Amino acid sequence: MTIKPLACALLSAALVTQLSACGTIFYPERRGQLTGEIDPGVAILNGIGLLFYVVPGLIAFGVDFATGAIYLPDRRYSVAPERLDQAVDENGEVDPLKLKAIIREELQLDLPLERAQQINKPASERLAALGLASRA
């Protein structure tokens, strides 16, 4: 009689793993990307799910494309947060010259940040200034 609960647990575990999208599980930081180069590892894992179980495989591809987790991160304009923290002083103010130097070193971009200003307005005011409405 102990075989039935064990079989149910194994079947449930198999369904949960097949119904989940690989990119969303393995790379949650990639969610929110709109486009990019498709990660072959994630596509292959989703494809394996598609081979064994058609519907869960399709769901996995759908979820990964919808969330953007299937795309490789765009390294062209990425700077590690730890590196950007070097431009922030102990009062939480951003030093535009340090930020410019970090961006020039990391991304080979020369941005005019000498007269940049830090915006300390609530998000709703910044959105209103751009003519956008807040969703909250």
Backbone as ProteinMPNN parsed JSONL, in Angstrom:
{"seq_chain_A": "MTIKPLACALLSAALVTQLSACGTIFYPERRGQLTGEIDPGVAILNGIGLLFYVVPGLIAFGVDFATGAIYLPDRRYSVAPERLDQAVDENGEVDPLKLKAIIREELQLDLPLERAQQINKPASERLAALGLASRA", "coords_chain_A": {"N_chain_A": [[0.804, -1.207, 0.0], [2.123, 1.182, 0.256], [3.139, 1.946, -2.127], [1.384, 3.374, -3.757], [1.113, 6.094, -2.637], [3.778, 6.884, -2.999], [4.067, 6.709, -5.783], [2.243, 8.677, -6.53], [3.5, 10.939, -5.475], [5.883, 10.979, -6.984], [4.824, 11.297, -9.568], [3.578, 13.787, -9.281], [5.826, 15.405, -8.772], [7.162, 15.112, -11.218], [5.317, 16.326, -12.972], [5.265, 18.951, -11.982], [7.909, 19.79, -12.468], [7.942, 19.641, -15.246], [5.996, 21.425, -16.006], [7.039, 23.825, -15.44], [8.933, 26.684, -16.472], [12.156, 26.659, -17.783], [14.051, 28.81, -18.117], [12.927, 30.816, -16.535], [13.129, 29.71, -14.037], [15.915, 29.092, -13.702], [17.2, 31.517, -14.334], [16.127, 34.005, -12.943], [16.753, 36.712, -12.842], [16.761, 37.593, -15.407], [14.221, 38.117, -16.194], [11.826, 40.265, -17.686], [13.157, 41.251, -19.868], [12.861, 42.402, -23.19], [13.686, 41.756, -25.788], [16.302, 40.026, -27.555], [19.19, 37.863, -27.851], [18.537, 34.444, -28.122], [18.961, 32.195, -25.483], [20.73, 29.313, -25.905], [20.932, 27.101, -24.155], [18.702, 27.273, -22.412], [16.682, 27.103, -24.313], [17.126, 24.503, -25.3], [16.63, 22.961, -23.001], [13.903, 23.59, -22.587], [13.013, 22.52, -24.978], [13.489, 19.794, -24.57], [11.541, 19.276, -22.69], [9.407, 19.7, -24.377], [9.666, 17.554, -26.132], [9.108, 15.303, -24.501], [6.667, 15.877, -23.207], [4.166, 17.441, -24.758], [2.309, 19.614, -24.262], [3.171, 20.747, -21.667], [5.766, 21.47, -22.497], [5.255, 23.396, -24.471], [4.035, 25.281, -22.84], [6.213, 25.938, -21.21], [7.975, 27.149, -23.089], [6.309, 29.286, -23.81], [6.02, 30.698, -21.361], [8.697, 31.401, -20.842], [9.287, 33.025, -23.08], [7.357, 35.013, -22.723], [8.099, 36.161, -20.278], [10.655, 36.928, -20.85], [12.856, 35.579, -20.003], [14.163, 33.75, -21.551], [15.973, 34.965, -23.131], [19.394, 35.866, -23.673], [21.378, 37.883, -21.47], [21.942, 41.332, -22.225], [25.019, 42.281, -22.633], [26.188, 44.512, -23.574], [25.344, 47.002, -22.597], [25.526, 46.763, -19.843], [26.329, 47.19, -16.452], [27.806, 46.133, -13.523], [26.042, 46.257, -10.436], [27.598, 46.518, -8.118], [29.836, 47.787, -9.025], [28.786, 50.243, -9.814], [28.079, 51.236, -7.355], [30.372, 52.389, -6.411], [30.326, 54.995, -7.24], [28.681, 56.299, -5.549], [28.416, 58.303, -2.689], [28.916, 58.434, 0.954], [26.635, 59.719, 1.846], [24.677, 59.0, 0.145], [24.579, 60.308, -2.238], [25.113, 60.727, -5.74], [28.129, 60.888, -7.429], [28.715, 62.636, -10.231], [31.042, 62.781, -11.86], [32.598, 60.545, -11.089], [30.79, 58.565, -11.805], [30.664, 58.977, -14.558], [33.286, 58.269, -15.24], [33.298, 55.538, -14.557], [31.352, 54.54, -16.344], [32.605, 55.163, -18.754], [34.871, 53.541, -18.569], [33.794, 50.916, -18.278], [31.83, 50.599, -20.329], [32.755, 51.906, -22.548], [31.617, 54.321, -23.311], [31.053, 57.778, -23.722], [29.485, 59.832, -21.853], [27.71, 62.903, -21.335], [27.901, 63.847, -18.325], [28.603, 65.834, -16.58], [27.016, 67.97, -15.68], [24.833, 66.657, -14.663], [21.85, 65.951, -12.821], [20.611, 64.672, -9.79], [17.519, 63.153, -9.402], [15.11, 63.632, -7.025], [12.41, 63.179, -6.726], [9.156, 61.747, -6.118], [8.149, 58.689, -7.777], [5.672, 58.923, -9.079], [5.467, 61.658, -9.642], [7.614, 61.993, -11.407], [6.75, 60.395, -13.526], [4.426, 61.802, -14.227], [5.563, 64.135, -15.186], [6.572, 63.258, -17.554], [4.295, 62.786, -18.888], [2.994, 60.413, -18.386], [0.916, 57.929, -16.836], [0.681, 56.623, -13.524], [0.63, 53.178, -12.572], [-0.11, 52.313, -10.091]], "CA_chain_A": [[0.0, 0.0, 0.0], [2.973, 2.365, 0.265], [3.537, 2.253, -3.495], [0.469, 4.367, -4.322], [1.539, 7.458, -2.289], [5.075, 7.158, -3.615], [3.807, 6.953, -7.205], [1.587, 9.999, -6.627], [4.509, 11.968, -5.217], [6.771, 11.04, -8.143], [4.072, 11.87, -10.687], [3.414, 15.218, -8.999], [7.127, 16.048, -8.962], [7.428, 15.148, -12.657], [4.452, 17.333, -13.588], [5.696, 20.287, -11.566], [9.131, 20.147, -13.174], [7.67, 19.791, -16.67], [5.135, 22.583, -16.225], [7.768, 25.056, -15.141], [9.802, 27.161, -17.545], [13.551, 26.553, -17.343], [14.696, 30.113, -18.024], [12.363, 31.55, -15.413], [13.637, 29.103, -12.801], [17.365, 29.186, -13.604], [17.678, 32.893, -14.493], [15.043, 34.946, -12.63], [17.192, 38.091, -13.064], [16.554, 37.942, -16.816], [12.82, 38.455, -16.463], [11.583, 41.654, -18.042], [13.805, 41.6, -21.127], [11.901, 42.395, -24.29], [14.269, 41.089, -26.946], [17.696, 39.649, -27.38], [19.618, 36.604, -28.428], [17.971, 33.342, -27.356], [19.93, 31.355, -24.785], [20.544, 27.953, -26.417], [20.753, 26.161, -23.049], [17.305, 27.339, -21.976], [15.856, 26.6, -25.416], [17.284, 23.049, -25.348], [15.9, 22.382, -21.865], [12.476, 23.692, -22.905], [12.768, 21.576, -26.063], [13.399, 18.452, -23.986], [10.18, 19.202, -22.148], [8.498, 19.61, -25.523], [9.756, 16.193, -26.673], [8.457, 14.332, -23.63], [5.28, 16.275, -22.942], [3.957, 18.544, -25.688], [1.654, 20.778, -23.648], [4.072, 21.433, -20.733], [6.868, 22.076, -23.238], [4.743, 24.636, -25.065], [3.852, 26.235, -21.74], [7.54, 26.395, -20.798], [8.424, 28.133, -24.081], [5.456, 30.476, -23.699], [6.363, 31.454, -20.15], [10.027, 31.986, -20.989], [9.222, 34.137, -24.029], [6.536, 36.083, -22.138], [8.845, 36.842, -19.216], [11.941, 37.381, -21.362], [13.931, 34.824, -19.369], [14.835, 32.897, -22.536], [16.983, 35.774, -23.826], [20.667, 36.123, -23.016], [21.472, 39.287, -21.055], [22.658, 42.212, -23.142], [26.24, 42.735, -21.946], [26.674, 45.738, -24.191], [25.032, 48.155, -21.771], [25.372, 46.312, -18.468], [27.383, 47.468, -15.482], [27.466, 45.477, -12.261], [25.638, 47.209, -9.39], [28.702, 46.746, -7.182], [30.725, 48.77, -9.663], [28.11, 51.542, -9.766], [28.082, 51.707, -5.962], [31.583, 53.171, -6.185], [30.053, 56.39, -7.567], [27.772, 56.834, -4.532], [29.15, 58.619, -1.463], [28.302, 57.955, 2.191], [25.34, 60.374, 2.032], [23.755, 58.496, -0.861], [24.609, 61.184, -3.41], [25.889, 60.204, -6.851], [29.16, 61.775, -7.961], [28.615, 62.5, -11.693], [32.337, 62.545, -12.485], [32.951, 59.147, -10.863], [29.875, 57.774, -12.621], [31.108, 59.103, -15.95], [34.516, 57.486, -15.389], [32.928, 54.124, -14.524], [30.671, 54.227, -17.602], [33.608, 55.206, -19.82], [35.743, 52.373, -18.427], [33.066, 49.659, -18.446], [31.03, 50.514, -21.553], [33.389, 52.684, -23.604], [30.69, 55.384, -23.707], [31.387, 59.07, -23.138], [28.225, 60.532, -21.63], [27.895, 64.238, -20.729], [27.316, 63.803, -16.985], [29.18, 66.858, -15.703], [25.948, 68.78, -15.083], [23.684, 65.797, -14.379], [21.227, 66.198, -11.531], [19.907, 63.531, -9.215], [16.099, 63.469, -9.219], [14.626, 63.13, -5.744], [10.955, 63.267, -6.716], [8.486, 60.44, -6.147], [7.986, 58.122, -9.117], [4.446, 59.427, -9.699], [5.747, 62.994, -10.185], [8.47, 61.832, -12.578], [5.896, 59.887, -14.604], [3.551, 62.882, -14.647], [6.355, 65.079, -15.969], [6.72, 62.66, -18.878], [2.964, 62.599, -19.471], [2.57, 59.032, -18.194], [0.14, 57.687, -15.626], [1.175, 55.555, -12.666], [-0.275, 52.019, -12.5], [-0.463, 52.026, -8.709]], "C_chain_A": [[0.846, 1.269, 0.0], [3.409, 2.771, -1.139], [2.658, 3.358, -4.084], [0.856, 5.8, -3.915], [2.878, 7.839, -2.915], [4.909, 7.467, -5.104], [3.151, 8.319, -7.405], [2.602, 11.118, -6.424], [5.457, 12.108, -6.405], [6.075, 11.653, -9.356], [3.882, 13.375, -10.492], [4.718, 15.971, -9.224], [7.457, 16.163, -10.448], [6.591, 16.211, -13.346], [4.89, 18.748, -13.231], [6.954, 20.701, -12.329], [8.877, 20.365, -14.659], [6.801, 21.008, -16.966], [5.85, 23.898, -15.964], [8.716, 25.404, -16.284], [11.244, 27.232, -17.036], [14.223, 27.91, -17.171], [14.213, 30.913, -16.837], [12.886, 31.005, -14.089], [15.132, 29.347, -12.644], [17.886, 30.618, -13.628], [16.567, 33.899, -14.183], [15.441, 36.404, -12.869], [16.99, 38.531, -14.507], [15.117, 38.346, -17.115], [12.681, 39.94, -16.75], [12.285, 42.089, -19.308], [12.788, 41.483, -22.256], [12.407, 41.639, -25.502], [15.691, 40.688, -26.621], [17.989, 38.355, -28.094], [19.118, 35.477, -27.528], [19.094, 32.494, -26.765], [19.728, 29.909, -25.242], [20.329, 26.925, -25.308], [19.312, 26.106, -22.579], [16.398, 26.774, -23.065], [15.947, 25.076, -25.506], [16.523, 22.395, -24.197], [14.39, 22.463, -22.076], [12.11, 22.715, -24.013], [12.684, 20.143, -25.576], [12.027, 18.252, -23.37], [9.151, 19.062, -23.246], [8.505, 18.213, -26.122], [8.982, 15.188, -25.825], [6.981, 14.635, -23.418], [5.005, 17.536, -23.75], [3.381, 19.773, -24.999], [2.552, 21.464, -22.618], [5.261, 22.088, -21.431], [6.46, 23.377, -23.889], [4.533, 25.708, -24.002], [5.194, 26.798, -21.298], [8.091, 27.425, -21.78], [7.617, 29.421, -23.963], [5.807, 31.337, -22.51], [7.719, 32.126, -20.306], [10.039, 33.145, -21.988], [8.438, 35.305, -23.438], [7.291, 36.855, -21.066], [10.166, 37.411, -19.705], [13.111, 36.62, -20.803], [14.685, 33.937, -20.353], [15.966, 33.647, -23.246], [18.253, 35.907, -22.996], [20.713, 37.587, -22.584], [22.314, 40.085, -22.047], [23.851, 42.81, -22.411], [26.718, 44.088, -22.465], [26.452, 46.958, -23.307], [24.834, 47.772, -20.306], [26.598, 46.673, -17.642], [26.928, 46.849, -14.169], [27.096, 46.531, -11.215], [26.753, 47.516, -8.402], [29.663, 47.796, -7.725], [30.097, 50.163, -9.612], [28.064, 52.109, -8.351], [29.31, 52.549, -5.645], [31.373, 54.651, -6.482], [29.134, 57.052, -6.543], [28.568, 57.082, -3.252], [28.378, 58.138, -0.235], [26.946, 58.592, 2.483], [24.295, 59.901, 1.024], [23.686, 59.351, -2.114], [25.519, 60.575, -4.481], [26.872, 61.267, -7.32], [29.177, 61.618, -9.477], [29.949, 62.215, -12.377], [32.816, 61.107, -12.292], [32.078, 58.234, -11.719], [30.281, 57.803, -14.087], [32.35, 58.263, -16.199], [34.217, 55.989, -15.405], [32.273, 53.715, -15.838], [31.66, 54.222, -18.756], [34.484, 53.954, -19.778], [35.014, 51.069, -18.758], [32.412, 49.511, -19.816], [31.63, 51.23, -22.753], [32.414, 53.723, -24.19], [31.107, 56.668, -23.006], [30.104, 59.881, -23.026], [28.475, 61.883, -20.972], [27.219, 64.315, -19.358], [27.828, 64.894, -16.061], [28.111, 67.68, -14.989], [24.69, 67.959, -14.82], [23.162, 66.082, -12.978], [20.513, 64.943, -11.076], [18.474, 63.953, -8.942], [15.623, 62.824, -7.932], [13.119, 63.285, -5.622], [10.364, 61.871, -6.655], [8.257, 59.989, -7.593], [6.753, 58.682, -9.815], [4.656, 60.819, -10.299], [6.636, 62.911, -11.42], [7.664, 61.333, -13.762], [4.978, 60.99, -15.123], [4.301, 63.908, -15.507], [6.567, 64.564, -17.393], [5.387, 62.435, -19.568], [2.459, 61.172, -19.341], [1.808, 58.906, -16.886], [0.752, 56.538, -14.845], [0.154, 54.427, -12.622], [-0.756, 51.768, -11.092], [-1.685, 52.747, -8.26]], "O_chain_A": [[0.307, 2.349, -0.241], [3.992, 3.84, -1.315], [3.152, 4.195, -4.84], [0.921, 6.663, -4.791], [3.08, 8.986, -3.313], [5.542, 8.387, -5.622], [3.478, 9.032, -8.353], [2.565, 12.129, -7.125], [5.801, 13.224, -6.795], [6.677, 12.44, -10.086], [4.015, 14.146, -11.442], [4.716, 17.057, -9.804], [7.971, 17.189, -10.893], [7.093, 16.927, -14.212], [4.884, 19.639, -14.081], [7.054, 21.839, -12.787], [9.539, 21.201, -15.274], [6.866, 21.563, -18.063], [5.31, 24.968, -16.244], [9.232, 24.522, -16.971], [11.507, 27.802, -15.978], [14.901, 28.133, -16.168], [14.996, 31.615, -16.197], [13.065, 31.758, -13.131], [15.581, 29.761, -11.575], [18.909, 30.909, -13.009], [16.108, 34.588, -15.095], [14.572, 37.25, -13.079], [17.045, 39.726, -14.8], [14.836, 38.869, -18.194], [13.344, 40.769, -16.126], [12.039, 43.195, -19.791], [11.959, 40.573, -22.269], [11.636, 40.952, -26.173], [16.209, 40.98, -25.543], [17.164, 37.822, -28.836], [19.26, 35.549, -26.307], [20.047, 32.127, -27.453], [18.668, 29.332, -24.997], [19.598, 25.957, -25.516], [18.761, 25.026, -22.369], [15.451, 26.046, -22.769], [14.938, 24.42, -25.765], [15.846, 21.387, -24.395], [13.673, 21.509, -21.777], [11.021, 22.141, -23.999], [11.899, 19.354, -26.101], [11.422, 17.189, -23.509], [8.138, 18.385, -23.073], [7.467, 17.73, -26.574], [8.285, 14.325, -26.358], [6.146, 13.73, -23.45], [5.56, 18.593, -23.45], [3.922, 20.869, -25.144], [2.692, 22.685, -22.684], [5.717, 23.149, -21.006], [7.212, 24.351, -23.872], [4.812, 26.886, -24.226], [5.311, 27.996, -21.039], [8.615, 28.458, -21.365], [8.175, 30.517, -24.011], [5.886, 32.561, -22.622], [7.879, 33.291, -19.944], [10.728, 34.141, -21.767], [8.812, 36.461, -23.631], [7.14, 38.072, -20.955], [10.743, 38.282, -19.054], [14.258, 36.963, -21.088], [15.75, 33.421, -20.015], [16.817, 33.03, -23.887], [18.198, 36.043, -21.774], [20.147, 38.445, -23.261], [23.271, 39.572, -22.627], [23.691, 43.758, -21.643], [27.567, 44.729, -21.844], [27.293, 47.857, -23.274], [24.045, 48.406, -19.606], [27.738, 46.49, -18.068], [25.782, 47.031, -13.758], [27.749, 47.57, -11.114], [26.853, 48.637, -7.903], [30.229, 48.59, -6.973], [30.796, 51.151, -9.391], [28.016, 53.326, -8.17], [29.289, 53.342, -4.703], [32.156, 55.485, -6.027], [28.838, 58.242, -6.658], [29.297, 56.209, -2.781], [27.324, 57.514, -0.359], [26.181, 58.061, 3.288], [23.152, 60.358, 1.054], [22.82, 59.138, -2.963], [26.555, 59.988, -4.171], [26.489, 62.408, -7.576], [29.607, 60.579, -9.975], [29.989, 61.487, -13.369], [33.375, 60.51, -13.212], [32.56, 57.255, -12.288], [30.246, 56.781, -14.772], [32.467, 57.615, -17.24], [34.818, 55.248, -16.183], [32.595, 52.663, -16.39], [31.572, 53.374, -19.644], [34.802, 53.376, -20.817], [35.565, 50.212, -19.448], [32.433, 48.429, -20.402], [31.08, 51.171, -23.852], [32.393, 53.964, -25.397], [31.473, 56.649, -21.831], [29.687, 60.536, -23.981], [29.367, 61.998, -20.13], [26.091, 64.796, -19.248], [27.518, 64.882, -14.87], [28.281, 68.047, -13.826], [23.593, 68.514, -14.762], [23.924, 66.409, -12.068], [19.89, 64.24, -11.872], [18.235, 64.99, -8.323], [15.721, 61.608, -7.766], [12.607, 63.501, -4.523], [10.997, 60.91, -7.092], [8.181, 60.809, -8.507], [6.782, 58.896, -11.027], [4.09, 61.131, -11.347], [6.444, 63.663, -12.375], [7.865, 61.793, -14.886], [4.773, 61.103, -16.331], [3.736, 64.477, -16.441], [6.724, 65.352, -18.326], [5.342, 61.951, -20.699], [1.585, 60.756, -20.102], [2.025, 59.673, -15.948], [1.279, 55.591, -15.429], [-1.051, 54.679, -12.634], [-1.745, 51.056, -10.913], [-2.101, 52.6, -7.111]]}, "name": "protein", "num_of_chains": 1, "seq": "MTIKPLACALLSAALVTQLSACGTIFYPERRGQLTGEIDPGVAILNGIGLLFYVVPGLIAFGVDFATGAIYLPDRRYSVAPERLDQAVDENGEVDPLKLKAIIREELQLDLPLERAQQINKPASERLAALGLASRA"}
